[in-house]
Amino acid sequence: MQPLRRRWHDTAGGLPATFWYLWAGLLINRAGAFAMLFLPLYLTEGRGASAALAGTVVGAYGAGGAGGVLLGGVLADRWGRRATLLAAHLATAGLMVGLAFSRHLAAIAALAALVGVVHSMPSPAFVAAIVDVVPEHRRSRAFNLQFWAFNLGMAVASLLAGLLAEASFLALFLVDAAATLTAAVVIGWKVPETLTRARSAPPASGQRTARTGGARGPRRPGLHTALTDRTFLVFVGLTFVLAVLTTQTSTIMPLAMRADGLAPSAYGAVVALGGALIVLGQLFVPRLIDRHRKDVVLATSTALLALGFGALAFAGTLPAYLAAAVVWTVGSMLAAPPNAQINADLAPPELRARYQSVFYLAFPAASFVAPALGGLSLQYLGDRHWLIVGALGLLAAVGHLLAGPPRERRVADLRHGQGQHLARTTAGAGAGAGAGGPG
């Protein structure tokens, strides 16, 4: 019994109740977000759209997602995390009902683009709220549990989507709307606003402050701050490479498996294996990585991704693909906690959600670049495509080792500035209390 308690504490202990309500909202959100997985099939079979038109509509959903992460970051820092999460979930539920009963393809395309926006808005707010409420020394565990919930929810969503799509496309959208509404109820009922904690923190060292007195002064910190933060952008660039690698599984790998004469069920087995490994093994990751530097963990994880995908150059059978999937999935599992933690460490408290939104842009960008360039590469280079992917990953692994030390110095400077601000605030409060006392 004692070892079980110790393992639970190492994995999930010491996290505040607000985190668990956020975690539950994320899990329900992901488990219920299944309608858009079958959007191409719904358009072609349910609405008679051509494959080209269906691709255009799905592209509109993706474009909306790129805008949604930026909008969500700005709103979460201005309105608040809770307000942004509620607005996004309620809007998603309403749009899903609209999609369920829409008949005209133009209306469906417009609604799909709007769904892309509101589907992506919660991501920066979720992570910013987690950073607000979870102590720094517990964040690695919190982000590990967040990644686990995301993948568990997606696994449930994939299963439910297949069952509902066979029964009724109308039910697919309406159940999705109901699940999204349930997540909104959990957040609205149990999650307080956490932005006030971030606003009480000091401006980051070296960040520009607001204009004062009408004179021409420094610009107010905002989205442009994240977009011009070189240390942060190097990290985002390395994350983009990681996203390009992981996106191979859903974009280029199915084409390679078909070229090798493997059936669609073989592709399903590879994807299912990766999901099962994450659901079963992700909770054990913190104990493996907590004692190691984040840049070393990220370099190791990216190297594993590179080796796993690079090995596909020599794969031609299902067992070979499954073995490679084990390698790259372990790499993804190791990368999730330090990736999120570094993102949180580099973000000034008053700009947490904006930094999250810029970070999340790496993923829709990778979803465009990976199939666009990967398809050409596979067509003209064949299996050598996977050697290029592997080499790109190994270069990114070296990049993490080179970028790690200056990044840690930047984080130390941010913490030092916040510590000095806290000391000044405490001293000022003590002096004020003394001045206001009887004399």
C-alpha positions as CSV (number, residue, x, y, z in Angstrom):
1,M,0.0,0.0,0.0
2,Q,2.8,2.4,0.9
3,P,4.6,2.0,-2.5
4,L,1.3,2.7,-4.3
5,R,0.8,5.9,-2.2
6,R,4.3,7.0,-3.0
7,R,3.9,6.3,-6.7
8,W,0.6,8.3,-6.7
9,H,2.3,11.2,-4.9
10,D,5.2,11.2,-7.4
11,T,2.8,11.2,-10.3
12,A,-0.1,13.4,-9.2
13,G,0.4,14.5,-5.6
14,G,0.4,18.0,-4.3
15,L,-1.6,19.6,-7.2
16,P,-4.4,22.1,-6.2
17,A,-8.1,21.3,-6.7
18,T,-8.4,24.0,-9.4
19,F,-5.9,22.1,-11.5
20,W,-8.0,18.9,-11.3
21,Y,-11.2,20.8,-12.4
22,L,-9.2,22.2,-15.3
23,W,-7.9,18.7,-16.1
24,A,-11.5,17.3,-16.0
25,G,-12.6,20.1,-18.3
26,L,-9.8,19.3,-20.7
27,L,-10.5,15.6,-20.7
28,I,-14.3,16.1,-21.4
29,N,-13.4,18.7,-24.0
30,R,-11.1,16.3,-25.9
31,A,-13.3,13.2,-25.4
32,G,-16.2,15.1,-26.9
33,A,-14.4,16.9,-29.7
34,F,-14.9,14.2,-32.3
35,A,-17.3,15.7,-34.9
36,M,-14.6,17.5,-36.8
37,L,-12.6,14.2,-37.1
38,F,-15.3,13.1,-39.6
39,L,-15.9,16.4,-41.3
40,P,-14.5,15.3,-44.7
41,L,-16.6,12.1,-44.6
42,Y,-19.7,14.1,-43.6
43,L,-19.2,16.6,-46.4
44,T,-18.7,13.9,-49.1
45,E,-21.2,11.3,-48.0
46,G,-23.7,13.5,-46.1
47,R,-23.7,16.6,-48.2
48,G,-22.5,15.4,-51.6
49,A,-19.4,17.6,-51.7
50,S,-16.5,16.8,-54.0
51,A,-13.2,15.7,-52.5
52,A,-11.7,19.0,-53.5
53,L,-14.5,21.1,-51.9
54,A,-14.3,18.9,-48.8
55,G,-10.5,19.6,-48.6
56,T,-11.2,23.4,-48.9
57,V,-13.7,23.3,-46.0
58,V,-11.3,21.3,-43.8
59,G,-8.6,23.8,-44.7
60,A,-10.9,26.7,-43.6
61,Y,-11.2,24.9,-40.2
62,G,-7.4,24.7,-40.0
63,A,-7.0,28.4,-40.9
64,G,-9.5,29.3,-38.2
65,G,-7.5,27.3,-35.7
66,A,-4.3,29.3,-36.4
67,G,-6.3,32.5,-35.8
68,G,-8.0,31.0,-32.8
69,V,-4.8,30.3,-30.8
70,L,-3.7,34.0,-31.1
71,L,-7.1,35.3,-30.3
72,G,-7.4,32.9,-27.3
73,G,-4.0,34.1,-26.0
74,V,-4.9,37.8,-26.2
75,L,-8.4,37.3,-24.6
76,A,-7.1,35.1,-21.8
77,D,-4.6,37.8,-20.8
78,R,-7.3,40.6,-21.1
79,W,-10.6,39.0,-20.2
80,G,-9.3,36.2,-18.0
81,R,-8.7,32.5,-18.3
82,R,-12.1,31.4,-17.1
83,A,-14.0,34.0,-19.2
84,T,-12.1,32.9,-22.3
85,L,-12.7,29.2,-21.6
86,L,-16.4,29.7,-21.0
87,A,-16.8,31.9,-24.1
88,A,-15.0,29.4,-26.3
89,H,-16.9,26.3,-25.0
90,L,-20.3,28.0,-25.2
91,A,-19.6,29.3,-28.7
92,T,-18.4,25.8,-29.8
93,A,-21.6,24.1,-28.5
94,G,-23.7,26.6,-30.4
95,L,-21.8,26.3,-33.7
96,M,-22.0,22.5,-33.4
97,V,-25.7,22.7,-33.3
98,G,-25.6,25.0,-36.3
99,L,-23.5,22.5,-38.2
100,A,-25.9,19.7,-37.3
101,F,-28.8,21.4,-39.0
102,S,-27.0,23.3,-41.8
103,R,-27.8,22.1,-45.4
104,H,-25.9,24.6,-47.6
105,L,-22.3,24.0,-48.2
106,A,-21.4,27.7,-48.0
107,A,-22.9,27.9,-44.5
108,I,-21.1,24.7,-43.5
109,A,-17.8,26.1,-44.7
110,A,-18.4,29.4,-42.7
111,L,-19.4,27.5,-39.6
112,A,-16.4,25.2,-39.9
113,A,-14.0,28.1,-40.1
114,L,-15.6,29.6,-36.9
115,V,-15.4,26.2,-35.2
116,G,-11.7,26.2,-36.0
117,V,-11.4,29.5,-34.2
118,V,-13.3,28.6,-31.0
119,H,-11.8,25.1,-30.9
120,S,-8.3,26.5,-30.7
121,M,-9.1,29.4,-28.3
122,P,-9.1,27.3,-25.1
123,S,-5.5,25.9,-25.5
124,P,-3.6,29.1,-24.3
125,A,-6.1,29.7,-21.6
126,F,-6.0,26.2,-20.2
127,V,-2.2,26.2,-20.0
128,A,-2.0,29.7,-18.6
129,A,-4.5,28.9,-15.9
130,I,-2.5,25.8,-15.0
131,V,0.7,27.9,-14.7
132,D,-1.3,30.4,-12.5
133,V,-2.4,27.9,-10.0
134,V,0.3,25.1,-9.9
135,P,3.5,25.8,-7.9
136,E,6.6,25.8,-10.1
137,H,8.1,22.6,-8.6
138,R,4.9,20.7,-9.5
139,R,4.4,22.0,-13.0
140,S,6.2,19.2,-14.7
141,R,3.7,16.7,-13.2
142,A,0.8,18.9,-14.1
143,F,1.8,19.2,-17.7
144,N,2.5,15.5,-17.9
145,L,-1.1,14.8,-16.7
146,Q,-2.4,17.4,-19.1
147,F,-0.7,15.6,-22.0
148,W,-2.1,12.3,-20.8
149,A,-5.6,13.7,-20.5
150,F,-5.4,15.1,-24.0
151,N,-4.4,11.8,-25.5
152,L,-6.8,9.8,-23.5
153,G,-9.6,12.1,-24.6
154,M,-8.5,11.9,-28.2
155,A,-8.6,8.1,-28.0
156,V,-12.1,8.1,-26.5
157,A,-13.1,10.7,-29.2
158,S,-11.9,8.5,-32.0
159,L,-13.8,5.5,-30.7
160,L,-17.1,7.4,-30.2
161,A,-16.8,9.3,-33.5
162,G,-16.7,6.0,-35.5
163,L,-19.7,4.6,-33.7
164,L,-21.8,7.8,-33.9
165,A,-20.9,8.5,-37.6
166,E,-22.2,5.0,-38.5
167,A,-25.4,5.7,-36.6
168,S,-26.1,9.4,-37.6
169,F,-24.2,12.4,-38.6
170,L,-26.8,14.5,-36.8
171,A,-26.0,12.7,-33.6
172,L,-22.3,13.2,-34.1
173,F,-22.6,17.0,-34.0
174,L,-25.3,17.1,-31.2
175,V,-23.4,14.8,-28.9
176,D,-20.2,16.8,-29.5
177,A,-22.2,20.0,-28.6
178,A,-23.5,18.3,-25.4
179,A,-20.0,17.2,-24.3
180,T,-18.6,20.7,-24.9
181,L,-21.4,22.2,-22.9
182,T,-20.7,19.7,-20.1
183,A,-17.0,20.9,-20.0
184,A,-18.3,24.5,-19.9
185,V,-20.5,23.6,-16.9
186,V,-17.5,22.1,-15.0
187,I,-15.3,25.1,-15.7
188,G,-18.0,27.6,-14.8
189,W,-19.0,25.8,-11.6
190,K,-15.6,24.9,-10.2
191,V,-12.8,26.9,-11.8
192,P,-12.2,30.4,-10.4
193,E,-10.6,33.2,-12.4
194,T,-6.8,32.9,-12.1
195,L,-5.7,35.9,-14.0
196,T,-5.5,38.1,-10.9
197,R,-2.6,36.0,-9.7
198,A,-0.7,36.6,-12.9
199,R,-1.5,40.4,-12.8
200,S,-0.1,40.7,-9.3
201,A,3.3,39.4,-10.6
202,P,6.0,42.0,-11.6
203,P,6.7,42.9,-15.2
204,A,9.4,40.7,-16.6
205,S,13.0,41.9,-16.4
206,G,13.9,43.6,-19.6
207,Q,10.3,43.8,-20.9
208,R,9.0,47.2,-22.0
209,T,6.4,48.8,-19.8
210,A,3.2,50.8,-20.6
211,R,3.3,54.4,-21.8
212,T,2.8,57.0,-19.2
213,G,1.8,60.6,-19.1
214,G,1.0,60.9,-22.8
215,A,4.7,61.2,-23.7
216,R,6.3,59.0,-26.3
217,G,7.4,56.1,-24.2
218,P,7.9,52.3,-24.4
219,R,5.2,50.2,-26.0
220,R,2.9,48.3,-23.8
221,P,3.8,44.6,-23.6
222,G,1.6,42.5,-25.8
223,L,1.6,39.9,-28.5
224,H,4.5,41.7,-30.2
225,T,6.6,41.0,-27.1
226,A,6.3,37.3,-27.7
227,L,6.9,37.6,-31.4
228,T,10.1,39.6,-30.9
229,D,11.5,37.5,-28.0
230,R,14.5,35.8,-29.6
231,T,15.1,33.2,-26.8
232,F,11.5,32.2,-26.9
233,L,11.3,32.1,-30.7
234,V,14.3,29.8,-30.9
235,F,12.4,27.4,-28.5
236,V,9.3,27.7,-30.7
237,G,11.3,27.0,-33.8
238,L,12.7,23.8,-32.2
239,T,9.1,22.8,-31.2
240,F,8.0,23.4,-34.8
241,V,10.6,20.8,-35.9
242,L,9.2,18.4,-33.3
243,A,5.7,19.0,-34.5
244,V,6.8,18.4,-38.2
245,L,8.2,15.0,-37.1
246,T,5.1,14.0,-35.1
247,T,2.7,15.1,-37.8
248,Q,4.3,12.5,-40.2
249,T,2.2,9.9,-38.6
250,S,-1.1,11.4,-39.8
251,T,0.1,12.9,-43.1
252,I,3.0,11.0,-44.9
253,M,3.2,7.7,-43.1
254,P,-0.2,6.4,-44.4
255,L,1.0,7.1,-47.9
256,A,4.3,5.2,-47.3
257,M,2.5,2.2,-45.8
258,R,0.2,2.1,-48.8
259,A,3.2,2.2,-51.1
260,D,4.6,-0.8,-49.1
261,G,1.4,-2.7,-49.8
262,L,0.0,-2.6,-46.3
263,A,-3.7,-2.4,-45.7
264,P,-5.4,0.5,-43.9
265,S,-5.9,-1.7,-40.9
266,A,-2.1,-1.8,-40.6
267,Y,-2.0,2.0,-40.3
268,G,-4.8,1.8,-37.7
269,A,-2.7,-0.7,-35.7
270,V,0.4,1.6,-35.7
271,V,-1.7,4.6,-34.6
272,A,-3.5,2.6,-31.9
273,L,-0.2,1.3,-30.5
274,G,1.1,4.9,-30.1
275,G,-2.1,5.9,-28.3
276,A,-2.0,2.9,-26.0
277,L,1.6,3.5,-25.0
278,I,0.8,7.1,-24.1
279,V,-2.3,6.2,-22.1
280,L,-0.5,3.4,-20.2
281,G,3.0,4.9,-19.8
282,Q,2.7,8.7,-19.6
283,L,2.1,8.7,-15.9
284,F,5.5,7.2,-15.3
285,V,7.4,9.8,-17.3
286,P,8.0,12.4,-14.4
287,R,10.0,9.9,-12.4
288,L,12.3,9.3,-15.4
289,I,13.0,12.9,-16.3
290,D,12.7,15.0,-13.1
291,R,16.4,14.6,-12.2
292,H,17.7,15.7,-15.7
293,R,18.1,19.0,-17.3
294,K,15.2,20.0,-19.6
295,D,17.4,20.6,-22.6
296,V,19.0,17.1,-22.3
297,V,15.5,15.6,-22.0
298,L,14.3,17.4,-25.1
299,A,17.4,16.6,-27.0
300,T,17.0,12.9,-26.1
301,S,13.3,12.9,-27.0
302,T,13.9,14.6,-30.4
303,A,16.7,12.2,-31.1
304,L,14.3,9.3,-30.5
305,L,11.7,10.8,-32.8
306,A,14.4,11.2,-35.4
307,L,15.6,7.6,-35.1
308,G,12.0,6.3,-35.1
309,F,11.0,8.1,-38.3
310,G,14.4,7.7,-39.9
311,A,14.0,3.9,-39.4
312,L,11.0,3.9,-41.8
313,A,13.5,4.2,-44.7
314,F,14.2,0.6,-44.1
315,A,10.7,-0.6,-43.0
316,G,8.4,-2.5,-45.3
317,T,6.4,-4.8,-43.0
318,L,3.9,-4.1,-40.2
319,P,6.3,-5.4,-37.4
320,A,8.9,-2.9,-38.6
321,Y,6.5,0.0,-38.5
322,L,5.3,-1.1,-35.1
323,A,8.8,-1.2,-33.7
324,A,9.6,2.3,-35.1
325,A,6.3,3.6,-33.6
326,V,7.5,2.5,-30.1
327,V,10.6,4.5,-30.5
328,W,9.0,7.8,-31.7
329,T,6.1,7.5,-29.2
330,V,8.6,7.3,-26.3
331,G,10.2,10.4,-27.7
332,S,6.9,12.2,-27.8
333,M,6.1,11.1,-24.2
334,L,9.4,12.4,-22.9
335,A,9.0,15.8,-24.7
336,A,5.6,16.8,-23.4
337,P,6.3,17.9,-19.8
338,P,9.6,19.9,-20.4
339,N,8.2,21.5,-23.6
340,A,5.2,22.9,-21.6
341,Q,7.3,23.8,-18.6
342,I,9.9,25.7,-20.6
343,N,7.1,27.6,-22.4
344,A,5.7,28.6,-19.0
345,D,9.2,29.5,-17.6
346,L,9.9,31.9,-20.5
347,A,6.6,33.7,-20.4
348,P,6.3,36.9,-18.3
349,P,3.4,36.4,-15.9
350,E,1.3,39.2,-17.4
351,L,1.8,37.7,-20.9
352,R,1.4,34.0,-20.2
353,A,-1.5,33.3,-22.5
354,R,-0.1,35.4,-25.3
355,Y,3.2,33.4,-25.1
356,Q,1.1,30.2,-25.1
357,S,-0.7,31.3,-28.2
358,V,2.5,31.9,-30.2
359,F,3.9,28.6,-29.0
360,Y,0.7,26.7,-30.2
361,L,1.1,28.3,-33.7
362,A,3.9,25.8,-34.3
363,F,1.4,23.0,-34.5
364,P,-1.0,24.3,-37.2
365,A,2.1,25.5,-39.1
366,A,3.5,22.0,-39.0
367,S,0.2,20.5,-40.1
368,F,0.5,22.6,-43.3
369,V,4.2,22.2,-43.9
370,A,4.5,18.5,-43.2
371,P,2.0,17.3,-45.8
372,A,2.8,20.0,-48.4
373,L,6.6,19.3,-48.5
374,G,6.4,15.7,-47.3
375,G,4.2,14.7,-50.2
376,L,6.6,16.1,-52.7
377,S,9.6,14.6,-50.9
378,L,8.0,11.1,-50.7
379,Q,7.0,11.2,-54.4
380,Y,10.4,12.2,-55.7
381,L,12.8,10.8,-53.1
382,G,10.9,7.7,-51.9
383,D,12.3,6.1,-48.8
384,R,15.0,8.7,-48.6
385,H,12.3,11.1,-47.4
386,W,12.6,9.4,-44.0
387,L,16.3,9.8,-43.9
388,I,15.8,13.6,-44.4
389,V,13.2,13.6,-41.6
390,G,15.6,11.8,-39.3
391,A,18.5,14.2,-40.1
392,L,16.2,17.2,-39.4
393,G,15.3,15.7,-36.0
394,L,19.0,15.1,-35.1
395,L,19.8,18.7,-36.0
396,A,17.0,19.8,-33.7
397,A,18.3,17.6,-30.9
398,V,21.7,19.4,-31.2
399,G,19.8,22.7,-31.3
400,H,18.2,21.9,-27.9
401,L,21.6,21.2,-26.4
402,L,23.0,24.5,-27.7
403,A,19.9,26.6,-26.8
404,G,19.5,25.1,-23.3
405,P,22.2,27.0,-21.3
406,P,21.3,30.6,-22.5
407,R,17.6,29.7,-22.1
408,E,18.2,28.7,-18.5
409,R,20.1,31.9,-17.8
410,R,17.1,33.9,-19.2
411,V,14.8,32.0,-16.9
412,A,17.0,32.6,-13.9
413,D,17.0,36.4,-14.8
414,L,13.2,36.4,-14.9
415,R,13.0,34.7,-11.5
416,H,15.5,37.0,-10.0
417,G,13.5,40.0,-11.2
418,Q,10.3,38.6,-9.8
419,G,12.0,37.8,-6.5
420,Q,13.3,41.4,-6.2
421,H,9.8,42.7,-6.9
422,L,8.3,40.5,-4.2
423,A,10.9,41.7,-1.7
424,R,10.2,45.3,-2.5
425,T,6.4,44.7,-2.2
426,T,6.7,43.0,1.1
427,A,9.0,45.7,2.5
428,G,6.6,48.4,1.3
429,A,3.6,46.7,2.9
430,G,5.5,46.4,6.2
431,A,6.5,50.1,6.1
432,G,2.9,51.1,5.3
433,A,1.6,49.0,8.2
434,G,4.1,50.7,10.6
435,A,3.2,54.2,9.4
436,G,-0.5,53.5,9.8
437,G,-0.2,52.2,13.4
438,P,-0.7,54.1,16.6
439,G,1.9,56.6,17.5
